[in-house]
């Protein structure tokens, strides 16, 4: 008795191959898109680093006036070196949580009543947890530092609680309301004050973090590498299918007695 074998395509396998090929094609396109996005982010980050570096080393300019406040933005003004003169509002300090190269602690912020009659929130510097802070200078002062944009709401997974005086970000508007300052006279930014070289007391100014994480190139290479692996998987799939079809054709071309074994 001889069993005849006929090579016929198996529909379930073909559907599986098509579905897997579509999945690989989608993954390849997705990995390429993510890699391109990281390359774009890399260019943006390098431009940001260059812009910030130029701003922090530039000569201090007068702090934006009230008429200029609506035009102040993160892209155009963050980390600009500015100066402002006025008097600190006594008894209006606010401590916001901070983690610095000196450890954990707080930023000490205090409103400055400017010569022009408005208010600018000044970050006088860092105070370690449990350390005492020196009072702000009395009388008229001139403050130089870096302009920073307000940080609304709070930090990562933590919201500011003004009624309990718990602050996780430097939210200018909320801090101004807490101290009863007229909203229309409060600048929408704050100033990170420079360090006073003559002072040995806390707070310690000039600790603005101006180093930006730049891992976009490694991320881009990772995504492009995954795209390459996807192509290799497609190549392996195609080669395996060709070998299978070749084996089937070779098996079909053999005589029946060579392809099957007749029991004795």
C-alpha positions as CSV (number, residue, x, y, z in Angstrom):
1,X,0.0,0.0,0.0
2,X,1.4,3.3,-1.1
3,X,0.4,6.6,0.5
4,X,0.4,9.5,-1.9
5,X,1.5,12.9,-0.5
6,X,0.3,16.1,-2.1
7,X,2.0,19.4,-1.2
8,X,-0.8,21.9,-0.5
9,X,-0.5,25.2,1.3
10,X,-2.0,25.2,4.8
11,X,-4.3,28.3,5.2
12,X,-3.8,28.7,8.9
13,X,0.0,28.8,8.6
14,X,-0.3,31.3,5.7
15,X,-2.6,33.6,7.8
16,X,-0.2,33.3,10.7
17,X,2.8,34.3,8.5
18,X,0.9,37.3,7.1
19,X,-0.1,38.4,10.6
20,X,3.4,38.1,11.9
21,X,4.8,39.9,8.9
22,X,2.4,42.8,9.4
23,X,3.4,42.9,13.1
24,X,7.1,43.1,12.2
25,X,6.4,45.8,9.6
26,X,4.5,47.9,12.2
27,X,7.3,47.4,14.8
28,X,9.9,48.4,12.3
29,X,8.1,51.6,11.4
30,X,7.5,52.4,15.0
31,X,11.1,51.9,16.0
32,X,12.3,54.1,13.1
33,X,9.8,56.8,14.1
34,X,11.0,56.7,17.7
35,X,14.7,56.9,16.6
36,X,14.0,59.9,14.3
37,X,12.2,61.6,17.2
38,X,15.1,61.1,19.5
39,X,17.5,62.5,16.9
40,X,15.2,65.6,16.7
41,X,15.2,65.8,20.5
42,X,19.0,65.6,20.4
43,X,19.2,68.6,18.2
44,X,16.7,70.5,20.4
45,X,18.7,69.6,23.6
46,X,22.0,70.8,22.1
47,X,20.4,74.0,21.0
48,X,18.9,74.4,24.5
49,X,22.3,73.8,26.2
50,X,24.0,76.3,23.9
51,X,21.3,78.9,24.5
52,X,21.3,78.5,28.3
53,X,25.1,78.6,28.4
54,X,25.1,81.9,26.5
55,X,22.5,83.4,28.7
56,X,24.1,82.6,32.1
57,X,27.4,84.1,31.1
58,X,25.9,87.3,29.6
59,X,25.8,90.7,31.3
60,X,22.9,91.2,33.6
61,X,20.0,93.1,32.1
62,X,17.1,94.9,34.0
63,X,14.4,92.5,35.0
64,X,11.4,92.7,32.7
65,X,8.9,95.5,33.6
66,X,5.2,95.0,34.1
67,X,4.5,96.0,30.5
68,X,6.9,93.2,29.3
69,X,5.5,90.5,31.5
70,X,2.9,89.1,29.0
71,X,5.7,88.4,26.5
72,X,7.9,86.5,29.0
73,X,8.2,82.9,28.1
74,X,10.3,79.8,28.9
75,X,11.8,79.6,25.5
76,X,12.8,83.3,25.2
77,X,13.6,84.2,28.8
78,X,14.5,81.3,31.1
79,X,18.0,81.5,32.5
80,X,18.5,85.1,31.4
81,X,20.8,87.0,33.7
82,X,18.8,89.9,35.2
83,X,19.0,92.5,37.9
84,X,16.4,94.2,40.1
85,X,16.5,96.7,43.0
86,X,14.1,97.1,45.9
87,X,13.4,96.0,49.4
88,X,12.6,92.5,50.7
89,X,9.1,92.2,52.2
90,X,9.8,91.2,55.8
91,X,8.2,88.1,57.3
92,X,7.2,86.6,53.9
93,X,9.7,83.8,53.5
94,X,8.6,80.6,51.8
95,X,10.5,77.3,51.8
96,X,10.1,74.9,48.9
97,X,11.5,71.4,48.9
98,X,14.9,71.1,47.1
99,X,17.5,68.4,46.4
100,X,20.9,69.8,45.5
101,X,24.6,68.8,45.3
102,X,24.7,69.8,49.0
103,X,21.9,67.4,49.9
104,X,18.3,67.8,50.7
105,X,16.7,70.9,52.1
106,X,14.8,73.9,50.9
107,X,14.9,76.9,48.6
108,X,14.2,80.1,50.5
109,X,12.0,82.5,48.5
110,X,11.0,86.0,49.5
111,X,9.2,88.8,47.6
112,X,11.2,91.8,46.7
113,X,9.2,95.1,46.5
114,X,10.9,96.7,43.5
115,X,11.7,100.4,43.0
116,X,8.9,100.4,40.4
117,X,6.3,99.4,42.9
118,X,5.9,95.8,41.7
119,X,6.9,92.5,43.3
120,X,9.4,89.9,42.2
121,X,9.8,86.6,44.0
122,X,13.5,86.0,44.7
123,X,15.0,82.6,45.4
124,X,17.7,83.7,47.9
125,X,19.3,80.3,47.9
126,X,19.5,76.8,49.4
127,X,19.1,76.0,53.1
128,X,19.8,72.4,54.3
129,X,17.1,70.6,56.4
130,X,17.3,71.8,60.0
131,X,19.7,74.6,59.3
132,X,18.9,78.2,60.4
133,X,18.7,80.9,57.7
134,X,19.9,84.5,58.0
135,X,17.2,87.2,57.5
136,X,17.1,89.1,54.3
137,X,19.1,92.3,54.2
138,X,17.2,95.3,55.5
139,X,16.9,98.4,53.3
140,X,17.3,98.8,49.6
141,X,19.2,96.0,47.9
142,X,20.2,95.1,44.3
143,X,19.7,91.5,43.3
144,X,21.3,89.8,40.3
145,X,20.5,86.3,39.2
146,X,18.9,84.1,36.7
147,X,15.3,84.5,35.5
148,X,13.2,81.4,36.0
149,X,9.6,80.6,35.0
150,X,7.0,79.8,37.6
151,X,6.5,76.1,38.5
152,X,2.8,75.7,39.0
153,X,1.0,73.0,41.0
154,X,3.9,71.1,42.6
155,X,6.6,68.4,42.1
156,X,6.5,64.9,40.8
157,X,3.4,63.1,42.3
158,X,3.3,65.8,45.0
159,X,1.0,68.9,45.0
160,X,1.6,72.1,46.9
161,X,-0.5,72.5,50.0
162,X,-0.5,76.3,50.6
163,X,-2.8,76.2,53.6
164,X,-0.3,73.9,55.3
165,X,2.7,75.9,54.0
166,X,4.0,72.7,52.2
167,X,5.7,73.5,48.9
168,X,7.2,71.2,46.4
169,X,7.7,73.7,43.6
170,X,8.2,77.4,43.2
171,X,4.7,78.4,42.2
172,X,4.9,82.2,42.0
173,X,1.1,82.9,41.8
174,X,0.3,80.5,44.7
175,X,3.1,81.9,46.9
176,X,2.0,85.5,46.2
177,X,-1.6,84.6,47.2
178,X,-0.3,83.0,50.4
179,X,1.3,86.3,51.4
180,X,-1.6,88.5,50.2
181,X,0.3,90.2,47.4
182,X,-1.7,92.0,44.7
183,X,-1.8,89.6,41.8
184,X,-1.6,92.3,39.1
185,X,1.7,93.6,40.6
186,X,3.5,90.2,40.9
187,X,5.9,89.2,38.2
188,X,5.1,85.8,36.6
189,X,8.6,84.6,37.2
190,X,11.2,84.4,40.0
191,X,14.9,85.1,40.2
192,X,17.5,82.7,41.4
193,X,19.9,85.0,43.2
194,X,23.6,84.8,42.7
195,X,25.8,83.6,45.6
196,X,27.0,86.3,48.0
197,X,30.7,85.5,48.3
198,X,31.0,87.6,51.5
199,X,28.3,85.6,53.3
200,X,29.0,82.4,55.3
201,X,25.4,81.9,56.4
202,X,22.5,80.1,54.8
203,X,20.8,80.5,52.3
204,X,23.5,79.8,49.7
205,X,22.7,81.4,46.3
206,X,24.0,80.6,42.9
207,X,23.0,77.0,42.9
208,X,20.8,76.9,39.8
209,X,21.1,73.6,38.1
210,X,22.1,74.3,34.5
211,X,23.2,70.8,33.5
212,X,20.7,69.0,31.3
213,X,20.5,65.3,30.8
214,X,21.5,64.4,27.3
215,X,20.8,60.7,26.6
216,X,19.0,61.2,23.3
217,X,21.8,59.7,21.2
218,X,21.8,56.5,23.1
219,X,18.0,56.3,23.0
220,X,18.1,56.9,19.2
221,X,20.7,54.2,18.7
222,X,18.6,51.8,20.8
223,X,15.5,52.4,18.7
224,X,17.4,52.1,15.4
225,X,19.1,48.9,16.7
226,X,15.7,47.4,17.5
227,X,14.6,48.4,13.9
228,X,17.6,46.5,12.6
229,X,16.7,43.4,14.7
230,X,13.2,43.6,13.2
231,X,14.7,43.5,9.7
232,X,16.8,40.5,10.6
233,X,13.7,38.8,12.0
234,X,11.9,39.5,8.7
235,X,14.9,38.1,6.8
236,X,15.0,35.0,8.9
237,X,11.2,34.5,8.4
238,X,11.5,34.8,4.6
239,X,14.6,32.5,4.5
240,X,12.9,29.9,6.6
241,X,9.7,30.0,4.5
242,X,11.8,29.6,1.3
243,X,13.7,26.6,2.8
244,X,10.4,25.0,3.7
245,X,8.9,25.5,0.3
246,X,12.1,24.2,-1.3
247,X,12.0,21.1,0.8
248,X,8.3,20.5,-0.1
249,X,9.1,20.8,-3.8
250,X,12.0,18.4,-3.5
251,X,9.9,16.0,-1.6
252,X,7.1,16.2,-4.2
253,X,9.5,15.5,-7.0
254,X,10.6,12.2,-5.5
255,X,8.9,8.9,-6.6
256,X,6.3,7.6,-4.3
257,X,8.4,4.7,-3.0
258,X,11.2,7.2,-2.1
259,X,8.8,9.6,-0.3
260,X,6.8,7.0,1.7
261,X,7.6,3.7,3.4
262,X,5.3,0.7,2.6
263,X,4.9,-1.5,5.7
264,X,6.0,-5.1,5.3
